[in-house]
Amino acid sequence: MSYAVIRNVKYKMSNLPSIGRHNERKNENYGNKDIDVTKSNENYHFKAPIMKSYEKEFYRLREEYNLKGNLRITGKKQSNVACEFIITSDKQFFDSIGKEKTKQFFKDSYEFACKKCGEKNIMSAVVHMDEHTPHMHLVYIPVVKGKNKKGEEIEKINCSQFWKGFNSYGILQDEFYKHCREKGYDLQRGEVREESREHLTVEEYKIKVKAEELAEKQKELDKLQSIDINVNLKAERKKLTYSIQEVNAIQEQNRALKLKVYNLKESIKQANQNIKKGNTTIAKLKEERENLKNIEKAYNDLKNEKEHWENFKKANPNIEKALVNYNKMVDFAYKTQNKLSDLKNMYIKKTTEIAETLEVSSITMKNIEEKKSSLVELSSLENKINDNRNEIMLLRGQIADLSVLNFKRKKQLQDKLKELIENENKLKNELVKKFTIPSSEIVNLRNKMSLKIDQLEIYKQQTINKIKTFEKEQEKIKLEFKQYKVYSEIILPKELLNIANRKYKEIKSSTIIERELMSLSKAEKDKIYNNSTEAIKQKLLEHWKKDTNKVNKSFEKSIKHDVER
């Protein structure tokens, strides 16, 4: 009996690169021996990612649809930012319906996923036909609706809220089975086993399936061996009464059964090898689970420490008041941490956009120069042909006016005319060779080239304006980053400042970008100072005096003037 199978897996940001490379078949080698790379061209998408990687696609969708959510993208305790539906059945089912209906099955499954999580939130939906059993990997962002502090409707990324509720995976199985039955597929509901409740990984799930297939094949082998023995006994018991034709038929049946047993043994041998590899993976998973147990122990230790702390607070009631300000600073440190990271990411993104736009501008400039050069060359040819033509017409008029008596002069002019006609033909051939047009089309081509140059000039100006806009946005982001950085330095103690800097340091960027973000010019100091409150202004003044050995005197004077005023 075939089942309608749908599983859900949750991913953190650190998982997305490897998942993307596997799903989109960007790896050079695969540990999974079931993958036949010669058939990878048979894989197909219902929705392909626009960006080159899943993590870039995640950021694109997040920005495009303004998805909110307080997510931890980096570090040990990362938030779940994406999920994946793995949709399939067994090989027998797909073999029975054929390739066309298989594609229709996955199309219907894609429609189900769109209703479940929203098509705009789907990062990729790809069907793998290059493995033992066809299946679909559908990666999506878990988006829920909510309201912000102003009461406005918003969409935010929240995996736990998306899957909130008892038996949510059981409900998913019910809904998918119902959908399959409505579409006319003769499938049973996927069984809810213990491993599904434990949320096995894709690799663990494949190992379990292989183990079940192995058990089924072993049963079939035992059955066939039993049949083989019985056939031999009957043949021995009744061989005196059997005709030659009957004996031959039994022997042929016996040979066929032996061949089937041999094939099954080979299949079992291969399955055993796969299971050995799977056992290695399971051993690693067990090790990870042991690590989780250690983490749980550490958590319990912290819990005990918290209880001791609570008892200490009860014995010393005034300690709570002293910690209020400290807790506020800790909260500010975490907010600053997230803000610095976001601003740095935005700055890196704008830097990339500027570089890409500059590249486009360079190509456009090159194109303009090439078009202008071609236009000059075309105009030159046009002038030569026109001058030659005019001279020919003049000579023909002179020849017509000459009398019979001026035969010698007429002969000279005719020779000159012949030379000019040959030169005209050469110029026309050169025109056809370089521009593939006859002389009659010169004016049209020249007009078209002039129009194209004008269009490119407009596009060039648009590109320059775009770069200017990007640079303004970049400067604004850079100033905001520096303001947050300075504020954290003057408000937070050293220990809490390390918290604010930790996440910022995790984001890799070039030395040039680091230098741009960390250095403060006088103009930037002026802007930060003018945008600050009076209390902050005083702290800024003290901070810049302390950090800089050679303070710009005019700047210090202007700041003092503002404070006094």
C-alpha positions in Angstrom: 0.0 0.0 0.0 1.4 3.4 -1.0 1.3 6.4 1.4 1.0 10.2 1.0 4.2 11.4 2.7 4.9 15.0 3.8 7.5 15.9 6.4 8.6 19.3 7.8 12.1 20.2 8.8 13.2 23.4 10.5 16.4 25.3 9.6 18.6 28.0 11.1 20.5 30.5 8.9 23.7 28.4 9.3 21.9 25.4 7.6 20.8 27.3 4.5 24.0 27.2 2.5 24.4 23.4 2.6 20.7 22.8 2.0 20.7 25.2 -1.0 23.7 23.5 -2.5 22.1 20.0 -2.1 18.6 21.0 -3.4 19.8 23.0 -6.3 22.5 20.4 -7.2 25.5 22.8 -6.9 27.8 20.3 -5.2 30.6 18.6 -7.2 30.3 15.4 -5.2 27.6 13.8 -3.1 27.9 11.3 -0.2 24.4 10.0 -1.1 25.1 7.1 -3.6 21.4 7.1 -4.6 22.0 10.3 -6.5 22.6 9.7 -10.2 24.1 12.9 -11.5 23.6 11.8 -15.1 19.8 12.2 -14.5 20.0 15.6 -12.7 19.0 17.3 -15.9 15.5 15.7 -15.4 15.0 17.6 -12.1 12.6 20.6 -12.4 11.4 23.6 -10.4 7.9 24.9 -9.6 9.6 27.9 -8.1 13.3 28.6 -8.5 15.2 31.0 -6.2 16.1 34.4 -7.8 19.4 34.8 -5.9 22.4 32.5 -6.1 22.1 31.1 -2.5 19.2 30.4 -0.1 20.5 32.8 2.5 20.6 35.7 -0.1 17.1 34.6 -1.2 16.0 34.8 2.4 17.2 38.4 2.8 15.7 39.3 -0.5 12.2 38.1 0.5 12.5 39.6 4.0 13.3 43.0 2.5 10.8 42.9 -0.4 7.8 42.0 1.8 9.0 43.9 4.9 8.9 40.8 7.1 9.4 41.6 10.8 10.6 39.4 13.6 13.3 39.6 16.2 15.6 36.9 14.8 19.0 35.7 16.0 20.8 35.0 12.7 24.3 34.2 14.1 25.8 32.6 17.2 25.0 29.4 19.0 21.4 30.1 19.9 20.1 30.9 16.4 16.4 31.3 15.5 14.7 29.0 13.0 14.4 31.2 9.9 13.1 28.7 7.3 11.3 25.3 7.0 11.2 22.6 4.4 8.4 20.3 3.2 9.7 17.0 1.9 6.9 15.5 -0.2 6.9 12.0 -1.7 5.4 8.5 -1.8 7.1 5.1 -2.7 8.7 4.1 -6.0 6.0 1.6 -6.7 3.4 4.4 -6.8 5.4 6.7 -9.1 6.2 3.8 -11.5 2.5 2.9 -11.7 1.3 6.4 -12.6 4.2 7.3 -15.1 6.3 10.5 -15.5 3.5 12.9 -16.7 1.1 12.1 -13.8 4.1 12.2 -11.4 4.7 15.8 -12.5 1.0 16.5 -12.0 1.2 15.0 -8.5 4.0 17.3 -7.5 2.2 20.3 -9.1 -0.9 19.5 -7.0 1.4 19.1 -3.9 2.9 22.6 -4.7 -0.6 24.1 -4.8 -1.2 22.6 -1.3 2.0 24.1 0.0 1.1 27.5 -1.4 -2.2 27.5 0.5 -0.4 26.3 3.7 2.5 28.8 3.8 1.8 31.4 1.0 3.5 31.3 -2.4 5.3 34.6 -1.9 7.1 33.1 1.1 8.4 30.1 -0.8 12.1 30.3 -1.5 12.4 27.2 -3.7 10.4 24.2 -4.8 12.4 21.6 -6.7 11.6 18.0 -7.7 14.5 15.5 -7.6 14.1 12.8 -10.3 17.8 11.7 -10.0 17.4 9.6 -6.9 15.8 6.2 -6.2 12.4 7.7 -5.4 11.1 11.0 -6.8 10.5 13.7 -4.2 10.1 17.4 -3.8 12.1 19.8 -1.6 10.0 22.9 -0.8 11.8 25.5 1.3 9.7 28.4 2.7 9.8 31.1 5.3 7.3 30.6 8.2 5.3 33.9 8.2 2.5 34.8 10.7 0.3 37.8 10.9 0.3 40.1 13.8 0.2 43.8 15.0 3.0 46.2 16.0 2.9 48.6 18.9 0.9 51.1 16.9 -1.8 48.5 16.2 -0.9 48.2 12.5 -1.2 44.9 10.7 2.3 43.3 10.0 3.8 40.1 8.8 6.6 38.6 10.8 8.9 35.5 10.7 8.2 33.2 13.7 8.6 29.5 13.3 7.3 28.4 16.7 4.1 30.5 16.3 3.6 29.2 12.7 3.7 25.6 14.1 1.9 26.4 17.4 -0.6 24.0 18.6 -0.9 20.4 19.8 -0.4 17.7 17.1 0.3 20.3 14.4 2.2 17.7 12.3 -0.6 15.3 12.6 -3.0 17.9 11.3 -0.5 18.5 8.4 -0.7 14.8 7.5 -4.5 14.9 7.6 -4.7 17.9 5.4 -2.2 16.6 2.8 -3.9 13.2 2.7 -7.3 14.8 2.2 -5.8 17.0 -0.6 -4.4 14.0 -2.4 -7.7 12.1 -2.2 -9.6 15.1 -3.6 -7.1 15.2 -6.5 -7.9 11.5 -7.3 -4.6 9.8 -6.0 -5.1 6.3 -4.5 -2.9 6.9 -1.4 -3.2 6.1 2.3 -2.6 8.6 5.0 1.1 8.7 6.1 1.5 6.8 9.4 2.4 8.8 12.5 5.4 6.9 14.0 7.6 7.6 17.0 10.4 9.0 14.8 8.1 11.6 13.2 7.2 12.9 16.7 10.9 13.1 17.4 11.3 15.3 14.3 14.1 13.3 12.5 16.4 15.0 10.1 16.2 14.3 6.4 19.3 12.0 6.6 17.8 10.0 9.6 14.5 9.6 7.8 16.2 8.2 4.6 18.1 5.7 6.8 14.9 4.6 8.5 13.3 4.1 5.1 16.2 2.1 3.8 16.1 -0.1 6.9 12.4 -0.8 6.3 13.1 -1.7 2.7 15.9 -4.0 3.8 13.5 -5.8 6.2 10.9 -6.3 3.4 13.5 -7.6 1.0 14.8 -10.0 3.7 11.2 -11.4 4.1 10.9 -11.8 0.4 14.3 -13.6 0.2 13.2 -16.1 3.0 10.0 -16.8 1.1 11.8 -17.4 -2.2 14.3 -19.7 -0.5 11.5 -21.7 1.0 9.8 -22.0 -2.4 13.1 -23.0 -4.0 13.5 -25.9 -1.4 9.9 -27.1 -1.9 10.3 -27.1 -5.7 13.5 -29.3 -5.4 11.7 -31.7 -3.0 8.7 -32.1 -5.2 10.9 -32.6 -8.2 12.8 -35.4 -6.4 9.7 -37.0 -5.0 7.8 -37.2 -8.3 10.6 -37.2 -10.9 9.8 -40.8 -12.0 6.2 -39.8 -12.9 6.9 -36.4 -14.4 7.3 -36.1 -18.2 10.4 -34.5 -19.6 8.5 -31.3 -20.4 7.2 -31.0 -16.8 10.8 -31.5 -15.4 12.1 -28.9 -17.8 9.4 -26.4 -16.8 10.2 -26.9 -13.1 13.9 -26.5 -13.7 13.3 -23.3 -15.6 11.1 -22.1 -12.8 13.8 -23.1 -10.3 16.5 -21.2 -12.3 14.3 -18.1 -12.4 13.7 -18.2 -8.7 17.5 -18.7 -8.1 18.2 -15.6 -10.2 15.6 -13.6 -8.3 17.2 -14.8 -5.0 20.7 -13.8 -6.3 19.4 -10.3 -7.3 17.7 -9.9 -3.9 21.0 -10.9 -2.1 22.8 -8.3 -4.1 20.2 -5.7 -3.2 20.4 -6.6 0.4 24.2 -6.4 0.2 24.0 -2.9 -1.2 21.4 -2.0 1.4 23.6 -3.3 4.2 26.4 -1.0 2.9 24.1 2.0 2.9 22.9 1.1 6.4 26.6 1.0 7.6 27.0 4.5 6.3 23.8 5.4 7.9 25.0 4.0 11.2 28.0 6.3 11.1 25.6 9.2 10.7 23.4 8.0 13.5 26.5 7.7 15.7 27.3 11.3 15.1 23.7 12.3 15.8 23.9 10.3 19.1 27.0 12.3 20.0 25.2 15.5 19.3 22.4 14.3 21.5 24.9 13.7 24.3 26.1 17.2 23.8 22.5 18.4 24.2 22.3 16.5 27.5 25.4 18.3 28.7 23.7 21.6 27.7 20.6 20.6 29.6 22.8 19.9 32.6 24.4 23.3 32.3 20.9 24.8 32.0 19.8 23.0 35.2 22.9 24.3 37.0 22.0 27.8 35.9 18.5 27.2 37.1 19.8 26.3 40.5 22.0 29.4 40.5 19.0 31.5 39.7 17.2 29.9 42.7 20.1 30.8 45.0 20.0 34.3 43.5 16.3 34.7 44.2 16.9 33.6 47.8 19.8 36.1 48.1 17.5 38.9 46.8 14.9 38.0 49.5 17.5 38.3 52.2 18.8 41.6 50.7 15.8 43.5 49.4 17.8 46.7 48.5 19.9 44.8 45.9 17.0 44.9 43.4 17.0 48.7 43.3 20.7 48.8 42.6 20.3 46.5 39.7 17.6 48.4 37.9 20.0 50.8 36.1 22.4 47.9 35.3 19.5 45.9 33.7 18.6 48.9 31.6 22.2 49.1 30.4 22.2 45.3 29.6 19.0 45.8 27.6 20.6 48.8 25.7 23.7 46.6 25.0 21.6 43.9 23.4 19.6 46.4 21.4 22.8 48.1 20.3 24.2 44.7 19.4 21.3 44.0 17.0 21.3 47.6 15.6 25.0 47.6 14.9 24.7 44.2 13.1 21.7 45.4 11.0 23.4 48.7 10.0 26.6 46.9 9.1 24.7 44.5 6.9 22.9 47.4 5.2 26.2 49.2 4.6 27.8 46.1 3.1 24.7 45.7 0.9 24.8 49.3 -0.3 28.5 49.0 -1.0 27.8 45.9 -3.2 24.9 47.8 -5.0 27.3 50.7 -5.8 29.9 48.4 -7.1 27.4 46.6 -9.3 26.0 49.8 -10.6 29.5 51.2 -11.4 30.2 48.1 -13.4 27.0 48.6 -15.4 28.0 52.3 -15.9 31.4 51.2 -17.2 29.9 48.8 -19.7 27.5 51.6 -20.8 30.4 54.0 -21.3 32.3 51.5 -23.3 29.2 50.8 -25.5 28.7 54.6 -26.1 32.3 55.0 -27.2 32.0 52.0 -29.5 28.8 53.4 -31.1 30.4 56.8 -31.5 33.5 55.3 -33.2 31.3 53.3 -35.5 29.2 56.4 -36.3 32.4 58.4 -37.2 33.5 55.6 -39.4 30.1 55.4 -41.1 30.0 59.2 -41.7 33.4 59.1 -43.2 32.5 56.4 -45.6 29.3 58.3 -46.5 31.2 61.5 -47.2 33.7 59.6 -49.4 30.9 57.9 -51.4 29.0 61.3 -51.9 32.2 63.1 -53.0 33.0 60.3 -55.4 29.5 60.4 -56.8 29.6 64.2 -57.3 32.8 63.9 -59.2 31.4 61.2 -61.4 28.3 63.3 -62.2 30.6 66.3 -63.0 32.8 64.2 -65.4 29.8 62.8 -67.2 28.6 66.4 -67.8 32.0 67.4 -69.1 32.1 64.3 -71.4 28.7 65.0 -72.8 29.6 68.6 -73.7 32.8 67.7 -75.6 32.6 67.6 -79.4 34.0 64.8 -81.6 37.0 66.9 -82.4 38.2 66.8 -78.7 38.6 63.1 -78.8 41.8 62.9 -76.9 40.5 65.0 -74.0 37.2 63.0 -74.0 39.3 59.8 -73.7 41.2 61.1 -70.7 37.9 62.1 -69.0 36.4 58.6 -69.7 39.4 56.9 -68.1 39.1 59.2 -65.1 35.4 58.3 -64.9 36.1 54.6 -65.1 38.6 55.0 -62.2 36.0 56.9 -60.1 33.4 54.2 -60.7 35.8 51.5 -59.6 36.6 53.6 -56.5 32.9 54.0 -55.8 32.4 50.2 -56.0 35.3 49.7 -53.6 33.7 52.1 -51.1 30.3 50.3 -51.4 32.0 46.9 -50.8 33.8 48.3 -47.7 30.4 49.6 -46.5 28.8 46.2 -46.9 31.8 44.5 -45.3 31.8 46.7 -42.2 28.1 47.5 -41.7 26.3 44.9 -43.9 24.1 47.5 -45.6 23.9 49.0 -49.1 24.7 52.7 -49.7 21.0 53.5 -49.9 20.6 52.5 -46.2 23.4 54.8 -44.8 21.1 57.6 -43.7 18.7 55.2 -41.9 21.6 53.4 -40.1 23.2 56.7 -39.2 19.9 58.0 -37.7 19.5 54.7 -35.8 23.0 54.9 -34.4 22.6 58.5 -33.3 19.3 57.6 -31.6 21.0 54.6 -29.8 23.8 56.9 -28.6 21.2 59.4 -27.3 19.4 56.5 -25.5 22.7 55.2 -24.0 23.6 58.7 -22.9 20.2 59.0 -21.0 20.8 55.6 -19.4 24.3 56.6 -18.4 22.9 59.7 -16.7 20.2 57.6 -14.9 23.0 55.2 -13.7 25.0 58.1 -12.4 21.9 59.5 -10.6 21.3 56.0 -9.2 24.9 55.8 -7.9 24.5 59.2 -6.2 21.3 58.1 -4.5 23.0 54.9 -3.3 26.0 56.9 -2.0 23.6 59.3 -0.1 21.8 56.3 1.5 25.2 54.7 2.3 26.4 57.9 4.0 23.2 58.0 6.0 23.6 54.4 7.1 27.3 55.0 7.9 26.5 58.0 10.1 23.8 56.1 12.0 26.2 53.2 12.6 28.9 55.5 13.9 26.3 57.3 16.1 25.2 54.0 17.7 28.9 53.0 18.1 29.8 56.2 19.9 26.7 56.2 22.1 27.5 52.6 23.2 31.1 53.6 24.0 30.1 56.5 26.2 27.1 54.9 28.0 28.0 51.2 28.5 30.7 49.8 30.9 33.5 47.7 29.3 31.9 44.3 30.0 28.6 45.4 28.4 30.4 47.1 25.5 31.9 43.6 24.6 28.3 42.3 24.3 27.4 45.1 21.9 30.6 44.5 19.8 30.3 40.7 19.7 27.7 40.3 17.0 29.2 43.1 15.0 32.5 41.3 14.8 30.8 38.1 13.6 29.8 39.8 10.3 32.8 39.6 7.9 33.7 42.6 5.8 36.6 44.0 3.9 39.4 46.1 5.6 38.2 49.2 3.6 34.6 48.9 4.9 36.0 48.4 8.5 38.1 51.5 8.1 35.2 53.5 6.8 32.9 52.5 9.6 35.3 53.0 12.5 36.9 56.3 11.5 35.2 59.6 12.5 35.8 62.8 10.5 35.2 66.2 12.0 32.0 66.7 9.8 30.6 63.4 11.2 31.4 64.4 14.7 29.6 67.7 14.1 26.5 65.8 12.9 26.4 63.3 15.7 26.9 66.1 18.3 24.2 68.3 16.8 21.7 65.3 16.7 22.3 64.5 20.4 20.6 65.6 23.7 22.3 68.1 26.0 23.3 65.2 28.4 24.8 63.2 25.6 26.6 66.2 24.2 28.5 66.7 27.4 29.5 63.0 27.5 30.6 63.2 23.8 32.8 66.2 24.5 34.4 64.3 27.5 34.8 61.1 25.4 36.5 62.8 22.4 38.8 64.7 24.7 39.8 61.5 26.4 40.2 59.4 23.3 42.1 61.9 21.1 45.5 63.3 22.1 45.3 66.1 19.5 41.8 67.5 19.6 40.9 69.8 16.8 40.8 73.2 18.7 38.3 74.8 16.5 35.9 71.8 16.8 36.4 71.8 20.6 35.7 75.6 20.7 32.5 75.2 18.6 31.2 72.4 20.9 31.9 74.5 24.0 30.1 77.4 22.5 27.0 75.1 21.8 27.1 73.8 25.4 27.3 77.3 26.9 24.5 78.5 24.6 
